Amino acid sequence: MATGWLVLHSSAPQEPDPFYYDYDTVQTVGMTLATILFLLGILIILSKKVKCRKADSSPTCKSCKSELPSSAPGGGGV
């Protein structure tokens, strides 16, 4: 009985399963990309806040010009 089982399974070539996923690698890559994108988003948010704080002394920050008193219509400066 054991020799019949061995012959039956050794005669057919094994093809790799096309739907096999290495879930550990997929999870590791996904978490790495999520971490990088999260940190990049935080960096962008913080860089805009720092840029606008520096712009308080000079009205060169276009996104913060509406908040600066010197950019009011009529040239009302300090």
C-alpha positions as CSV (number, residue, x, y, z in Angstrom):
1,M,0.0,0.0,0.0
2,A,2.8,2.4,0.8
3,T,4.6,1.8,-2.6
4,G,1.3,2.6,-4.5
5,W,0.9,5.9,-2.6
6,L,4.6,6.8,-3.3
7,V,4.3,6.1,-7.0
8,L,1.0,8.0,-7.3
9,H,2.3,11.2,-5.7
10,S,5.8,11.2,-7.3
11,S,4.6,10.9,-10.9
12,A,2.7,14.2,-11.1
13,P,4.9,17.3,-11.2
14,Q,4.0,19.9,-8.6
15,E,3.1,23.3,-9.9
16,P,3.3,26.3,-7.5
17,D,-0.1,27.6,-6.4
18,P,-0.6,31.1,-8.1
19,F,-2.9,32.2,-5.2
20,Y,-0.3,31.6,-2.4
21,Y,0.5,34.8,-0.4
22,D,3.2,35.2,2.1
23,Y,1.1,37.0,4.7
24,D,4.0,37.9,6.9
25,T,5.7,39.7,4.1
26,V,2.5,41.4,3.0
27,Q,1.8,42.5,6.6
28,T,5.4,43.8,7.1
29,V,5.4,45.8,3.8
30,G,1.9,47.2,4.5
31,M,2.8,48.3,8.0
32,T,6.1,49.9,6.8
33,L,4.3,51.8,4.1
34,A,1.6,53.0,6.5
35,T,4.2,54.2,9.0
36,I,6.2,56.1,6.3
37,L,3.0,57.7,5.0
38,F,1.8,58.6,8.5
39,L,5.1,60.2,9.4
40,L,5.3,62.1,6.1
41,G,1.8,63.5,6.7
42,I,2.8,64.6,10.2
43,L,5.9,66.3,8.7
44,I,3.9,68.1,6.1
45,I,1.4,69.4,8.7
46,L,4.2,70.5,11.1
47,S,6.2,72.2,8.3
48,K,3.2,74.3,7.4
49,K,2.7,75.4,11.0
50,V,6.4,76.3,11.5
51,K,6.5,78.1,8.2
52,C,3.5,80.3,9.2
53,R,5.0,81.1,12.6
54,K,8.1,82.4,10.9
55,A,6.0,84.4,8.5
56,D,4.7,86.6,11.4
57,S,7.7,88.8,11.1
58,S,7.8,89.0,7.3
59,P,4.7,88.8,5.1
60,T,6.1,86.3,2.6
61,C,4.0,83.3,3.5
62,K,1.2,83.3,0.9
63,S,-1.0,80.9,2.8
64,C,-0.8,83.1,5.9
65,K,-1.1,86.6,4.3
66,S,-4.8,86.8,5.2
67,E,-4.0,86.4,8.9
68,L,-1.3,89.1,8.9
69,P,-2.4,92.6,9.8
70,S,-0.1,94.3,7.3
71,S,-1.7,92.5,4.3
72,A,-5.1,94.2,4.9
73,P,-6.5,96.3,2.1
74,G,-5.5,99.9,2.3
75,G,-2.0,99.1,3.6
76,G,-3.0,99.2,7.3
77,G,0.4,98.3,8.9
78,V,1.6,98.2,12.4
